[in-house]
Amino acid sequence: MLLFKHFYVAQKGQELKLKQFTLEIYRNCGMLLKKEDAKIKSKVALYLEHVNAAGFEMISQDKVSVDTIRELEKELVSLDEYLEILRM
């Protein structure tokens, strides 16, 4: 799940002083981010590239592209793979 927040601070009658963006990303399988398995690490590295892309897009374009959102919403591993990892 992605949550976007925009904060604007300005004094009455003056130009905008501060524009702050917050992009919160919530996902399942968070424990995979700490796994040392090479296969999982490569998937996590690719996911983190998309996280960085989302941050860049949010700052530079005021939004995150549909393609980046789709990548962020993809499962890191299948349910069967996740259950196998939990058994380790």
C-alpha positions in Angstrom: 0.0 0.0 0.0 1.2 3.5 -0.8 0.3 6.5 1.1 1.0 10.0 -0.2 0.9 13.1 2.0 1.7 16.7 1.0 2.4 19.5 3.5 2.4 23.2 2.6 3.4 25.9 5.0 3.0 29.6 4.1 2.3 32.8 5.9 -0.8 34.8 5.0 -0.1 37.0 1.9 3.3 35.5 1.2 4.6 32.9 -1.2 4.9 29.3 -0.2 7.7 28.8 2.2 7.9 25.0 2.5 6.7 22.2 0.5 7.2 18.8 2.1 6.3 15.4 0.6 5.8 12.2 2.5 5.5 8.9 0.7 4.9 5.9 2.9 5.1 2.4 1.6 3.6 -0.5 3.5 4.0 -4.1 2.4 4.0 -7.6 3.6 7.0 -9.9 3.8 9.1 -7.2 5.4 11.3 -9.8 7.0 12.7 -10.6 3.6 14.6 -7.3 3.6 17.0 -8.8 6.2 17.6 -12.2 4.6 21.1 -13.1 3.4 20.0 -15.6 0.7 21.4 -14.4 -2.6 18.2 -15.0 -4.6 16.2 -13.1 -2.0 18.8 -10.3 -1.8 18.6 -9.7 -5.6 14.8 -9.4 -5.4 15.1 -7.0 -2.5 17.7 -5.0 -4.3 15.4 -4.6 -7.3 12.5 -3.7 -5.1 14.7 -1.0 -3.3 15.5 0.4 -6.7 11.8 1.0 -7.3 11.5 2.5 -3.8 14.3 5.0 -4.8 12.6 5.7 -8.1 9.3 6.4 -6.3 11.1 8.9 -4.0 12.7 10.6 -6.9 9.5 10.8 -8.8 7.6 12.2 -5.8 10.1 15.0 -5.4 10.7 15.8 -9.0 7.2 15.3 -10.4 4.9 15.6 -7.4 3.6 12.1 -8.1 4.7 8.5 -8.5 4.2 7.0 -12.0 1.7 4.1 -12.5 4.6 1.9 -13.7 6.6 2.5 -10.5 3.5 1.9 -8.3 2.9 -1.4 -10.2 6.5 -2.5 -9.5 6.1 -1.6 -5.8 2.9 -3.6 -5.5 4.4 -6.8 -7.0 5.0 -9.7 -4.6 8.7 -10.2 -3.7 8.2 -13.9 -3.6 5.3 -16.3 -4.1 3.3 -17.5 -1.1 4.9 -21.0 -1.4 8.4 -19.4 -1.4 7.6 -17.3 1.6 6.3 -20.3 3.6 9.5 -22.2 2.7 11.6 -19.2 3.9 9.7 -19.2 7.2 10.5 -22.9 7.7 14.3 -22.2 7.5 
